[in-house]
């Protein structure tokens, strides 16, 4: 994929994500270098990610949340239909990568949420990647360091 900026997505990452999306269910730890820092989490299929986010949105209980959740479920259905059309053939034509239980480290060393969140990003924004989860340091609770001096 080439964007107007001239950047190209890593074709190996695109193929990897496309192959994952061809599965009924898939999960593998991945670490990504993106603008602003490092994201680490579990790569999951796009349809699984959409269904999980729909469930989280529905927990709000409102009518609006129900409608938003249905949008995510419709997207999950589109991914399943695309998978059926491709019949397992990996084309590498994916635009987004989907992580669950994702956390990040910014350039300033700030840590992302604990527990992790559902994260979706543009593959073209990934500058580098590796298999496995980046071990993030445990942050001390506020006040725990006060007695250390």
MODELLER restraints for C-alpha pairs under 7 A, 6 or more apart:
rsr = mdl.restraints
at = mdl.atoms
rsr.add(forms.Gaussian(group=physical.xy_distance, feature=features.Distance(at['CA:1:A'], at['CA:8:A']), mean=5.68, stdev=0.5))
rsr.add(forms.Gaussian(group=physical.xy_distance, feature=features.Distance(at['CA:1:A'], at['CA:9:A']), mean=5.66, stdev=0.5))
rsr.add(forms.Gaussian(group=physical.xy_distance, feature=features.Distance(at['CA:2:A'], at['CA:8:A']), mean=4.71, stdev=0.5))
rsr.add(forms.Gaussian(group=physical.xy_distance, feature=features.Distance(at['CA:2:A'], at['CA:9:A']), mean=6.88, stdev=0.5))
rsr.add(forms.Gaussian(group=physical.xy_distance, feature=features.Distance(at['CA:7:A'], at['CA:124:A']), mean=6.80, stdev=0.5))
rsr.add(forms.Gaussian(group=physical.xy_distance, feature=features.Distance(at['CA:8:A'], at['CA:124:A']), mean=5.95, stdev=0.5))
rsr.add(forms.Gaussian(group=physical.xy_distance, feature=features.Distance(at['CA:9:A'], at['CA:123:A']), mean=5.93, stdev=0.5))
rsr.add(forms.Gaussian(group=physical.xy_distance, feature=features.Distance(at['CA:9:A'], at['CA:124:A']), mean=4.18, stdev=0.5))
rsr.add(forms.Gaussian(group=physical.xy_distance, feature=features.Distance(at['CA:11:A'], at['CA:92:A']), mean=6.84, stdev=0.5))
rsr.add(forms.Gaussian(group=physical.xy_distance, feature=features.Distance(at['CA:14:A'], at['CA:92:A']), mean=4.91, stdev=0.5))
rsr.add(forms.Gaussian(group=physical.xy_distance, feature=features.Distance(at['CA:14:A'], at['CA:93:A']), mean=6.73, stdev=0.5))
rsr.add(forms.Gaussian(group=physical.xy_distance, feature=features.Distance(at['CA:14:A'], at['CA:94:A']), mean=5.94, stdev=0.5))
rsr.add(forms.Gaussian(group=physical.xy_distance, feature=features.Distance(at['CA:15:A'], at['CA:90:A']), mean=6.46, stdev=0.5))
rsr.add(forms.Gaussian(group=physical.xy_distance, feature=features.Distance(at['CA:15:A'], at['CA:91:A']), mean=6.80, stdev=0.5))
rsr.add(forms.Gaussian(group=physical.xy_distance, feature=features.Distance(at['CA:15:A'], at['CA:92:A']), mean=4.19, stdev=0.5))
rsr.add(forms.Gaussian(group=physical.xy_distance, feature=features.Distance(at['CA:17:A'], at['CA:97:A']), mean=6.70, stdev=0.5))
rsr.add(forms.Gaussian(group=physical.xy_distance, feature=features.Distance(at['CA:18:A'], at['CA:90:A']), mean=5.96, stdev=0.5))
rsr.add(forms.Gaussian(group=physical.xy_distance, feature=features.Distance(at['CA:18:A'], at['CA:91:A']), mean=6.94, stdev=0.5))
rsr.add(forms.Gaussian(group=physical.xy_distance, feature=features.Distance(at['CA:18:A'], at['CA:92:A']), mean=5.40, stdev=0.5))
rsr.add(forms.Gaussian(group=physical.xy_distance, feature=features.Distance(at['CA:18:A'], at['CA:94:A']), mean=6.12, stdev=0.5))
rsr.add(forms.Gaussian(group=physical.xy_distance, feature=features.Distance(at['CA:19:A'], at['CA:90:A']), mean=5.61, stdev=0.5))
rsr.add(forms.Gaussian(group=physical.xy_distance, feature=features.Distance(at['CA:20:A'], at['CA:26:A']), mean=6.06, stdev=0.5))
rsr.add(forms.Gaussian(group=physical.xy_distance, feature=features.Distance(at['CA:20:A'], at['CA:45:A']), mean=5.80, stdev=0.5))
rsr.add(forms.Gaussian(group=physical.xy_distance, feature=features.Distance(at['CA:21:A'], at['CA:45:A']), mean=4.60, stdev=0.5))
rsr.add(forms.Gaussian(group=physical.xy_distance, feature=features.Distance(at['CA:21:A'], at['CA:46:A']), mean=6.07, stdev=0.5))
rsr.add(forms.Gaussian(group=physical.xy_distance, feature=features.Distance(at['CA:22:A'], at['CA:83:A']), mean=5.31, stdev=0.5))
rsr.add(forms.Gaussian(group=physical.xy_distance, feature=features.Distance(at['CA:22:A'], at['CA:88:A']), mean=5.66, stdev=0.5))
rsr.add(forms.Gaussian(group=physical.xy_distance, feature=features.Distance(at['CA:25:A'], at['CA:45:A']), mean=6.45, stdev=0.5))
rsr.add(forms.Gaussian(group=physical.xy_distance, feature=features.Distance(at['CA:26:A'], at['CA:44:A']), mean=5.41, stdev=0.5))
rsr.add(forms.Gaussian(group=physical.xy_distance, feature=features.Distance(at['CA:26:A'], at['CA:45:A']), mean=5.93, stdev=0.5))
rsr.add(forms.Gaussian(group=physical.xy_distance, feature=features.Distance(at['CA:27:A'], at['CA:42:A']), mean=5.87, stdev=0.5))
rsr.add(forms.Gaussian(group=physical.xy_distance, feature=features.Distance(at['CA:27:A'], at['CA:43:A']), mean=5.37, stdev=0.5))
rsr.add(forms.Gaussian(group=physical.xy_distance, feature=features.Distance(at['CA:27:A'], at['CA:44:A']), mean=4.70, stdev=0.5))
rsr.add(forms.Gaussian(group=physical.xy_distance, feature=features.Distance(at['CA:28:A'], at['CA:42:A']), mean=5.15, stdev=0.5))
rsr.add(forms.Gaussian(group=physical.xy_distance, feature=features.Distance(at['CA:28:A'], at['CA:43:A']), mean=5.23, stdev=0.5))
rsr.add(forms.Gaussian(group=physical.xy_distance, feature=features.Distance(at['CA:28:A'], at['CA:44:A']), mean=6.99, stdev=0.5))
rsr.add(forms.Gaussian(group=physical.xy_distance, feature=features.Distance(at['CA:29:A'], at['CA:41:A']), mean=5.61, stdev=0.5))
rsr.add(forms.Gaussian(group=physical.xy_distance, feature=features.Distance(at['CA:29:A'], at['CA:42:A']), mean=4.23, stdev=0.5))
rsr.add(forms.Gaussian(group=physical.xy_distance, feature=features.Distance(at['CA:29:A'], at['CA:43:A']), mean=6.04, stdev=0.5))
rsr.add(forms.Gaussian(group=physical.xy_distance, feature=features.Distance(at['CA:29:A'], at['CA:131:A']), mean=6.13, stdev=0.5))
rsr.add(forms.Gaussian(group=physical.xy_distance, feature=features.Distance(at['CA:29:A'], at['CA:132:A']), mean=4.55, stdev=0.5))
rsr.add(forms.Gaussian(group=physical.xy_distance, feature=features.Distance(at['CA:29:A'], at['CA:133:A']), mean=5.15, stdev=0.5))
rsr.add(forms.Gaussian(group=physical.xy_distance, feature=features.Distance(at['CA:30:A'], at['CA:40:A']), mean=5.80, stdev=0.5))
rsr.add(forms.Gaussian(group=physical.xy_distance, feature=features.Distance(at['CA:30:A'], at['CA:41:A']), mean=5.65, stdev=0.5))
rsr.add(forms.Gaussian(group=physical.xy_distance, feature=features.Distance(at['CA:30:A'], at['CA:42:A']), mean=5.81, stdev=0.5))
rsr.add(forms.Gaussian(group=physical.xy_distance, feature=features.Distance(at['CA:30:A'], at['CA:43:A']), mean=6.21, stdev=0.5))
rsr.add(forms.Gaussian(group=physical.xy_distance, feature=features.Distance(at['CA:30:A'], at['CA:130:A']), mean=5.91, stdev=0.5))
rsr.add(forms.Gaussian(group=physical.xy_distance, feature=features.Distance(at['CA:30:A'], at['CA:131:A']), mean=4.64, stdev=0.5))
rsr.add(forms.Gaussian(group=physical.xy_distance, feature=features.Distance(at['CA:30:A'], at['CA:132:A']), mean=4.73, stdev=0.5))
rsr.add(forms.Gaussian(group=physical.xy_distance, feature=features.Distance(at['CA:30:A'], at['CA:133:A']), mean=5.40, stdev=0.5))
rsr.add(forms.Gaussian(group=physical.xy_distance, feature=features.Distance(at['CA:31:A'], at['CA:39:A']), mean=5.74, stdev=0.5))
rsr.add(forms.Gaussian(group=physical.xy_distance, feature=features.Distance(at['CA:31:A'], at['CA:40:A']), mean=4.18, stdev=0.5))
rsr.add(forms.Gaussian(group=physical.xy_distance, feature=features.Distance(at['CA:31:A'], at['CA:41:A']), mean=6.50, stdev=0.5))
rsr.add(forms.Gaussian(group=physical.xy_distance, feature=features.Distance(at['CA:31:A'], at['CA:129:A']), mean=5.53, stdev=0.5))
rsr.add(forms.Gaussian(group=physical.xy_distance, feature=features.Distance(at['CA:31:A'], at['CA:130:A']), mean=5.33, stdev=0.5))
rsr.add(forms.Gaussian(group=physical.xy_distance, feature=features.Distance(at['CA:31:A'], at['CA:131:A']), mean=6.32, stdev=0.5))
rsr.add(forms.Gaussian(group=physical.xy_distance, feature=features.Distance(at['CA:31:A'], at['CA:132:A']), mean=6.24, stdev=0.5))
rsr.add(forms.Gaussian(group=physical.xy_distance, feature=features.Distance(at['CA:31:A'], at['CA:133:A']), mean=5.62, stdev=0.5))
rsr.add(forms.Gaussian(group=physical.xy_distance, feature=features.Distance(at['CA:31:A'], at['CA:134:A']), mean=6.20, stdev=0.5))
rsr.add(forms.Gaussian(group=physical.xy_distance, feature=features.Distance(at['CA:32:A'], at['CA:38:A']), mean=5.68, stdev=0.5))
rsr.add(forms.Gaussian(group=physical.xy_distance, feature=features.Distance(at['CA:32:A'], at['CA:39:A']), mean=5.11, stdev=0.5))
rsr.add(forms.Gaussian(group=physical.xy_distance, feature=features.Distance(at['CA:32:A'], at['CA:40:A']), mean=6.15, stdev=0.5))
rsr.add(forms.Gaussian(group=physical.xy_distance, feature=features.Distance(at['CA:32:A'], at['CA:126:A']), mean=6.32, stdev=0.5))
rsr.add(forms.Gaussian(group=physical.xy_distance, feature=features.Distance(at['CA:32:A'], at['CA:128:A']), mean=5.92, stdev=0.5))
rsr.add(forms.Gaussian(group=physical.xy_distance, feature=features.Distance(at['CA:32:A'], at['CA:129:A']), mean=4.40, stdev=0.5))
rsr.add(forms.Gaussian(group=physical.xy_distance, feature=features.Distance(at['CA:32:A'], at['CA:130:A']), mean=6.70, stdev=0.5))
rsr.add(forms.Gaussian(group=physical.xy_distance, feature=features.Distance(at['CA:33:A'], at['CA:39:A']), mean=6.43, stdev=0.5))
rsr.add(forms.Gaussian(group=physical.xy_distance, feature=features.Distance(at['CA:33:A'], at['CA:126:A']), mean=5.71, stdev=0.5))
rsr.add(forms.Gaussian(group=physical.xy_distance, feature=features.Distance(at['CA:33:A'], at['CA:127:A']), mean=5.46, stdev=0.5))
rsr.add(forms.Gaussian(group=physical.xy_distance, feature=features.Distance(at['CA:33:A'], at['CA:128:A']), mean=5.06, stdev=0.5))
rsr.add(forms.Gaussian(group=physical.xy_distance, feature=features.Distance(at['CA:33:A'], at['CA:129:A']), mean=6.04, stdev=0.5))
rsr.add(forms.Gaussian(group=physical.xy_distance, feature=features.Distance(at['CA:34:A'], at['CA:125:A']), mean=5.84, stdev=0.5))
rsr.add(forms.Gaussian(group=physical.xy_distance, feature=features.Distance(at['CA:34:A'], at['CA:126:A']), mean=4.87, stdev=0.5))
rsr.add(forms.Gaussian(group=physical.xy_distance, feature=features.Distance(at['CA:34:A'], at['CA:127:A']), mean=5.86, stdev=0.5))
rsr.add(forms.Gaussian(group=physical.xy_distance, feature=features.Distance(at['CA:35:A'], at['CA:125:A']), mean=6.88, stdev=0.5))
rsr.add(forms.Gaussian(group=physical.xy_distance, feature=features.Distance(at['CA:36:A'], at['CA:106:A']), mean=5.64, stdev=0.5))
rsr.add(forms.Gaussian(group=physical.xy_distance, feature=features.Distance(at['CA:36:A'], at['CA:107:A']), mean=6.10, stdev=0.5))
rsr.add(forms.Gaussian(group=physical.xy_distance, feature=features.Distance(at['CA:37:A'], at['CA:104:A']), mean=6.82, stdev=0.5))
rsr.add(forms.Gaussian(group=physical.xy_distance, feature=features.Distance(at['CA:37:A'], at['CA:105:A']), mean=5.51, stdev=0.5))
rsr.add(forms.Gaussian(group=physical.xy_distance, feature=features.Distance(at['CA:37:A'], at['CA:106:A']), mean=4.18, stdev=0.5))
rsr.add(forms.Gaussian(group=physical.xy_distance, feature=features.Distance(at['CA:37:A'], at['CA:107:A']), mean=5.23, stdev=0.5))
rsr.add(forms.Gaussian(group=physical.xy_distance, feature=features.Distance(at['CA:38:A'], at['CA:104:A']), mean=5.27, stdev=0.5))
rsr.add(forms.Gaussian(group=physical.xy_distance, feature=features.Distance(at['CA:38:A'], at['CA:105:A']), mean=5.17, stdev=0.5))
rsr.add(forms.Gaussian(group=physical.xy_distance, feature=features.Distance(at['CA:38:A'], at['CA:106:A']), mean=6.45, stdev=0.5))
rsr.add(forms.Gaussian(group=physical.xy_distance, feature=features.Distance(at['CA:39:A'], at['CA:102:A']), mean=6.63, stdev=0.5))
rsr.add(forms.Gaussian(group=physical.xy_distance, feature=features.Distance(at['CA:39:A'], at['CA:103:A']), mean=5.72, stdev=0.5))
rsr.add(forms.Gaussian(group=physical.xy_distance, feature=features.Distance(at['CA:39:A'], at['CA:104:A']), mean=4.26, stdev=0.5))
rsr.add(forms.Gaussian(group=physical.xy_distance, feature=features.Distance(at['CA:39:A'], at['CA:105:A']), mean=6.68, stdev=0.5))
rsr.add(forms.Gaussian(group=physical.xy_distance, feature=features.Distance(at['CA:40:A'], at['CA:102:A']), mean=5.46, stdev=0.5))
rsr.add(forms.Gaussian(group=physical.xy_distance, feature=features.Distance(at['CA:40:A'], at['CA:103:A']), mean=5.46, stdev=0.5))
rsr.add(forms.Gaussian(group=physical.xy_distance, feature=features.Distance(at['CA:40:A'], at['CA:104:A']), mean=6.05, stdev=0.5))
rsr.add(forms.Gaussian(group=physical.xy_distance, feature=features.Distance(at['CA:40:A'], at['CA:133:A']), mean=5.54, stdev=0.5))
rsr.add(forms.Gaussian(group=physical.xy_distance, feature=features.Distance(at['CA:40:A'], at['CA:134:A']), mean=5.91, stdev=0.5))
rsr.add(forms.Gaussian(group=physical.xy_distance, feature=features.Distance(at['CA:41:A'], at['CA:99:A']), mean=5.59, stdev=0.5))
rsr.add(forms.Gaussian(group=physical.xy_distance, feature=features.Distance(at['CA:41:A'], at['CA:100:A']), mean=5.90, stdev=0.5))
rsr.add(forms.Gaussian(group=physical.xy_distance, feature=features.Distance(at['CA:41:A'], at['CA:101:A']), mean=5.40, stdev=0.5))
rsr.add(forms.Gaussian(group=physical.xy_distance, feature=features.Distance(at['CA:41:A'], at['CA:102:A']), mean=4.05, stdev=0.5))
rsr.add(forms.Gaussian(group=physical.xy_distance, feature=features.Distance(at['CA:41:A'], at['CA:103:A']), mean=6.32, stdev=0.5))
rsr.add(forms.Gaussian(group=physical.xy_distance, feature=features.Distance(at['CA:41:A'], at['CA:133:A']), mean=6.07, stdev=0.5))
rsr.add(forms.Gaussian(group=physical.xy_distance, feature=features.Distance(at['CA:42:A'], at['CA:99:A']), mean=5.06, stdev=0.5))
rsr.add(forms.Gaussian(group=physical.xy_distance, feature=features.Distance(at['CA:42:A'], at['CA:100:A']), mean=5.25, stdev=0.5))
rsr.add(forms.Gaussian(group=physical.xy_distance, feature=features.Distance(at['CA:42:A'], at['CA:101:A']), mean=6.34, stdev=0.5))
rsr.add(forms.Gaussian(group=physical.xy_distance, feature=features.Distance(at['CA:42:A'], at['CA:102:A']), mean=6.81, stdev=0.5))
rsr.add(forms.Gaussian(group=physical.xy_distance, feature=features.Distance(at['CA:43:A'], at['CA:98:A']), mean=5.83, stdev=0.5))
rsr.add(forms.Gaussian(group=physical.xy_distance, feature=features.Distance(at['CA:43:A'], at['CA:99:A']), mean=4.52, stdev=0.5))
rsr.add(forms.Gaussian(group=physical.xy_distance, feature=features.Distance(at['CA:43:A'], at['CA:100:A']), mean=6.62, stdev=0.5))
rsr.add(forms.Gaussian(group=physical.xy_distance, feature=features.Distance(at['CA:44:A'], at['CA:98:A']), mean=6.00, stdev=0.5))
rsr.add(forms.Gaussian(group=physical.xy_distance, feature=features.Distance(at['CA:44:A'], at['CA:99:A']), mean=5.90, stdev=0.5))
rsr.add(forms.Gaussian(group=physical.xy_distance, feature=features.Distance(at['CA:44:A'], at['CA:100:A']), mean=6.84, stdev=0.5))
rsr.add(forms.Gaussian(group=physical.xy_distance, feature=features.Distance(at['CA:45:A'], at['CA:98:A']), mean=6.95, stdev=0.5))
rsr.add(forms.Gaussian(group=physical.xy_distance, feature=features.Distance(at['CA:46:A'], at['CA:76:A']), mean=6.88, stdev=0.5))
rsr.add(forms.Gaussian(group=physical.xy_distance, feature=features.Distance(at['CA:46:A'], at['CA:79:A']), mean=6.75, stdev=0.5))
rsr.add(forms.Gaussian(group=physical.xy_distance, feature=features.Distance(at['CA:46:A'], at['CA:98:A']), mean=6.04, stdev=0.5))
rsr.add(forms.Gaussian(group=physical.xy_distance, feature=features.Distance(at['CA:47:A'], at['CA:76:A']), mean=4.11, stdev=0.5))
rsr.add(forms.Gaussian(group=physical.xy_distance, feature=features.Distance(at['CA:47:A'], at['CA:79:A']), mean=5.70, stdev=0.5))
rsr.add(forms.Gaussian(group=physical.xy_distance, feature=features.Distance(at['CA:47:A'], at['CA:80:A']), mean=6.55, stdev=0.5))
rsr.add(forms.Gaussian(group=physical.xy_distance, feature=features.Distance(at['CA:49:A'], at['CA:98:A']), mean=6.47, stdev=0.5))
rsr.add(forms.Gaussian(group=physical.xy_distance, feature=features.Distance(at['CA:50:A'], at['CA:72:A']), mean=5.17, stdev=0.5))
rsr.add(forms.Gaussian(group=physical.xy_distance, feature=features.Distance(at['CA:50:A'], at['CA:73:A']), mean=6.24, stdev=0.5))
rsr.add(forms.Gaussian(group=physical.xy_distance, feature=features.Distance(at['CA:50:A'], at['CA:75:A']), mean=6.77, stdev=0.5))
rsr.add(forms.Gaussian(group=physical.xy_distance, feature=features.Distance(at['CA:50:A'], at['CA:76:A']), mean=5.37, stdev=0.5))
rsr.add(forms.Gaussian(group=physical.xy_distance, feature=features.Distance(at['CA:51:A'], at['CA:72:A']), mean=6.51, stdev=0.5))
rsr.add(forms.Gaussian(group=physical.xy_distance, feature=features.Distance(at['CA:51:A'], at['CA:73:A']), mean=5.65, stdev=0.5))
rsr.add(forms.Gaussian(group=physical.xy_distance, feature=features.Distance(at['CA:51:A'], at['CA:76:A']), mean=6.30, stdev=0.5))
rsr.add(forms.Gaussian(group=physical.xy_distance, feature=features.Distance(at['CA:54:A'], at['CA:69:A']), mean=4.18, stdev=0.5))
rsr.add(forms.Gaussian(group=physical.xy_distance, feature=features.Distance(at['CA:54:A'], at['CA:70:A']), mean=6.92, stdev=0.5))
rsr.add(forms.Gaussian(group=physical.xy_distance, feature=features.Distance(at['CA:54:A'], at['CA:72:A']), mean=5.48, stdev=0.5))
rsr.add(forms.Gaussian(group=physical.xy_distance, feature=features.Distance(at['CA:54:A'], at['CA:73:A']), mean=6.33, stdev=0.5))
rsr.add(forms.Gaussian(group=physical.xy_distance, feature=features.Distance(at['CA:55:A'], at['CA:69:A']), mean=6.90, stdev=0.5))
rsr.add(forms.Gaussian(group=physical.xy_distance, feature=features.Distance(at['CA:57:A'], at['CA:65:A']), mean=5.72, stdev=0.5))
rsr.add(forms.Gaussian(group=physical.xy_distance, feature=features.Distance(at['CA:57:A'], at['CA:69:A']), mean=5.81, stdev=0.5))
rsr.add(forms.Gaussian(group=physical.xy_distance, feature=features.Distance(at['CA:58:A'], at['CA:65:A']), mean=5.31, stdev=0.5))
rsr.add(forms.Gaussian(group=physical.xy_distance, feature=features.Distance(at['CA:58:A'], at['CA:66:A']), mean=5.44, stdev=0.5))
rsr.add(forms.Gaussian(group=physical.xy_distance, feature=features.Distance(at['CA:58:A'], at['CA:69:A']), mean=5.93, stdev=0.5))
rsr.add(forms.Gaussian(group=physical.xy_distance, feature=features.Distance(at['CA:95:A'], at['CA:122:A']), mean=5.91, stdev=0.5))
rsr.add(forms.Gaussian(group=physical.xy_distance, feature=features.Distance(at['CA:95:A'], at['CA:123:A']), mean=5.66, stdev=0.5))
rsr.add(forms.Gaussian(group=physical.xy_distance, feature=features.Distance(at['CA:96:A'], at['CA:120:A']), mean=6.59, stdev=0.5))
rsr.add(forms.Gaussian(group=physical.xy_distance, feature=features.Distance(at['CA:96:A'], at['CA:121:A']), mean=5.48, stdev=0.5))
rsr.add(forms.Gaussian(group=physical.xy_distance, feature=features.Distance(at['CA:96:A'], at['CA:122:A']), mean=4.61, stdev=0.5))
rsr.add(forms.Gaussian(group=physical.xy_distance, feature=features.Distance(at['CA:96:A'], at['CA:123:A']), mean=5.28, stdev=0.5))
rsr.add(forms.Gaussian(group=physical.xy_distance, feature=features.Distance(at['CA:97:A'], at['CA:120:A']), mean=5.71, stdev=0.5))
rsr.add(forms.Gaussian(group=physical.xy_distance, feature=features.Distance(at['CA:97:A'], at['CA:121:A']), mean=5.47, stdev=0.5))
rsr.add(forms.Gaussian(group=physical.xy_distance, feature=features.Distance(at['CA:97:A'], at['CA:122:A']), mean=6.36, stdev=0.5))
rsr.add(forms.Gaussian(group=physical.xy_distance, feature=features.Distance(at['CA:97:A'], at['CA:123:A']), mean=5.94, stdev=0.5))
rsr.add(forms.Gaussian(group=physical.xy_distance, feature=features.Distance(at['CA:98:A'], at['CA:119:A']), mean=5.94, stdev=0.5))
rsr.add(forms.Gaussian(group=physical.xy_distance, feature=features.Distance(at['CA:98:A'], at['CA:120:A']), mean=4.65, stdev=0.5))
rsr.add(forms.Gaussian(group=physical.xy_distance, feature=features.Distance(at['CA:98:A'], at['CA:121:A']), mean=6.79, stdev=0.5))
rsr.add(forms.Gaussian(group=physical.xy_distance, feature=features.Distance(at['CA:99:A'], at['CA:118:A']), mean=5.80, stdev=0.5))
rsr.add(forms.Gaussian(group=physical.xy_distance, feature=features.Distance(at['CA:99:A'], at['CA:119:A']), mean=5.11, stdev=0.5))
rsr.add(forms.Gaussian(group=physical.xy_distance, feature=features.Distance(at['CA:99:A'], at['CA:120:A']), mean=6.33, stdev=0.5))
rsr.add(forms.Gaussian(group=physical.xy_distance, feature=features.Distance(at['CA:100:A'], at['CA:117:A']), mean=5.90, stdev=0.5))
rsr.add(forms.Gaussian(group=physical.xy_distance, feature=features.Distance(at['CA:100:A'], at['CA:118:A']), mean=4.34, stdev=0.5))
rsr.add(forms.Gaussian(group=physical.xy_distance, feature=features.Distance(at['CA:100:A'], at['CA:119:A']), mean=6.18, stdev=0.5))
rsr.add(forms.Gaussian(group=physical.xy_distance, feature=features.Distance(at['CA:101:A'], at['CA:115:A']), mean=6.80, stdev=0.5))
rsr.add(forms.Gaussian(group=physical.xy_distance, feature=features.Distance(at['CA:101:A'], at['CA:116:A']), mean=3.87, stdev=0.5))
rsr.add(forms.Gaussian(group=physical.xy_distance, feature=features.Distance(at['CA:101:A'], at['CA:117:A']), mean=4.77, stdev=0.5))
rsr.add(forms.Gaussian(group=physical.xy_distance, feature=features.Distance(at['CA:101:A'], at['CA:118:A']), mean=5.95, stdev=0.5))
rsr.add(forms.Gaussian(group=physical.xy_distance, feature=features.Distance(at['CA:102:A'], at['CA:116:A']), mean=4.56, stdev=0.5))
rsr.add(forms.Gaussian(group=physical.xy_distance, feature=features.Distance(at['CA:102:A'], at['CA:117:A']), mean=5.04, stdev=0.5))
rsr.add(forms.Gaussian(group=physical.xy_distance, feature=features.Distance(at['CA:102:A'], at['CA:118:A']), mean=6.12, stdev=0.5))
rsr.add(forms.Gaussian(group=physical.xy_distance, feature=features.Distance(at['CA:102:A'], at['CA:119:A']), mean=6.16, stdev=0.5))
rsr.add(forms.Gaussian(group=physical.xy_distance, feature=features.Distance(at['CA:103:A'], at['CA:112:A']), mean=4.84, stdev=0.5))
rsr.add(forms.Gaussian(group=physical.xy_distance, feature=features.Distance(at['CA:103:A'], at['CA:113:A']), mean=5.83, stdev=0.5))
rsr.add(forms.Gaussian(group=physical.xy_distance, feature=features.Distance(at['CA:103:A'], at['CA:116:A']), mean=5.23, stdev=0.5))
rsr.add(forms.Gaussian(group=physical.xy_distance, feature=features.Distance(at['CA:103:A'], at['CA:117:A']), mean=6.90, stdev=0.5))
rsr.add(forms.Gaussian(group=physical.xy_distance, feature=features.Distance(at['CA:104:A'], at['CA:111:A']), mean=5.68, stdev=0.5))
rsr.add(forms.Gaussian(group=physical.xy_distance, feature=features.Distance(at['CA:104:A'], at['CA:112:A']), mean=4.57, stdev=0.5))
rsr.add(forms.Gaussian(group=physical.xy_distance, feature=features.Distance(at['CA:105:A'], at['CA:111:A']), mean=4.65, stdev=0.5))
rsr.add(forms.Gaussian(group=physical.xy_distance, feature=features.Distance(at['CA:105:A'], at['CA:112:A']), mean=6.08, stdev=0.5))
